[in-house]
Amino acid sequence: MDVLPNQEDAMTVTEEPTRRTDPPGRAPAAPASPAVPLDDEPPETPRERVNRRWNETLQETRVAQTGVQILFGFLLSVAFTPLFRDLDVFDRVVYTITVVLGASATGALIAPVSIHRFLSGQRMKDDLIRAAGRLMVCGMVLLSLTICGTLLLILRVVVPGLLAESLVGGVMLWFALCWYALPLWLRRRSARRTGERRRP
């Protein structure tokens, strides 16, 4: 005679409460990471920092090189135009100085590439970055003077009187504010904020 199992035992099912927080077909959500302040940068190794600074220098050099090459090419073509023969002595002197400034700016802004090629593999990237930074500052000064000289040549033909010199002086002041005064002010303000944070 077969013995039937107890009806209660047969009907007993162990159930564990299941909790589904994600919709089916999706991977479970990753745990939220703690918020990182925007001012804090991720830590870098010395090698990563050097490579980052060098890449930033290359990007800045490309932008400046494009501007100075276009401007220098324009200046070289001016001497072969018929209008160049009608320039007076002062305009010819301004043109000569502007061409020399443009050539000097081109040399200063392309110099980091040449230095990198000669020092490649010598483990001197720190020295290279410092030299490239100084050359870029020098090249930017020369480039601003070249732009102002070119503008003076053009405006003396278009605008009569002292208005051309006044406009060029305003442009030079604008360059000084945008290219030099503003970065120095931002750098000083950042240093002041850093000093305030370090105070107990």
JOJOBEL-V572960 format. One record per pair of residues at least 24 apart in sequence whose C-alpha atoms are under 8 Angstrom apart, sorted by the first residue. I is the first residue (numbers start at 1). GAP is how many residues later the second one is. D is the distance in Angstrom with one decimal. If there is no record, write none. Layout:
I,GAP,D
I,GAP,D
This chain:
50,75,7.1
50,76,6.8
53,76,7.3
54,71,7.9
54,75,6.2
57,72,7.6
57,75,7.5
57,76,7.4
61,48,6.4
61,49,7.6
61,75,7.2
64,45,7.1
64,76,7.6
65,41,6.9
65,44,6.2
65,45,7.0
68,34,6.9
68,37,7.0
68,38,6.2
68,75,6.5
69,37,6.9
71,31,7.6
71,76,7.7
72,27,7.1
72,30,5.6
72,31,7.0
75,24,6.4
75,75,7.7
91,62,6.6
94,55,6.6
94,59,7.2
95,54,7.3
95,55,7.5
95,58,7.1
97,52,7.8
98,47,7.6
98,48,5.2
98,51,5.3
98,52,6.6
99,47,7.4
101,41,5.8
101,42,7.3
101,44,7.0
101,45,5.6
102,40,6.9
102,41,6.5
102,44,5.4
104,35,7.5
104,38,6.9
105,33,7.6
105,34,4.6
105,35,7.1
105,36,8.0
105,37,5.1
105,38,5.5
106,33,7.2
107,32,7.9
108,27,5.5
108,28,6.6
108,30,6.8
108,31,5.0
109,26,6.6
109,27,5.7
109,30,5.4
111,24,7.3
144,28,7.5
144,31,7.0
145,27,7.9
148,24,6.6
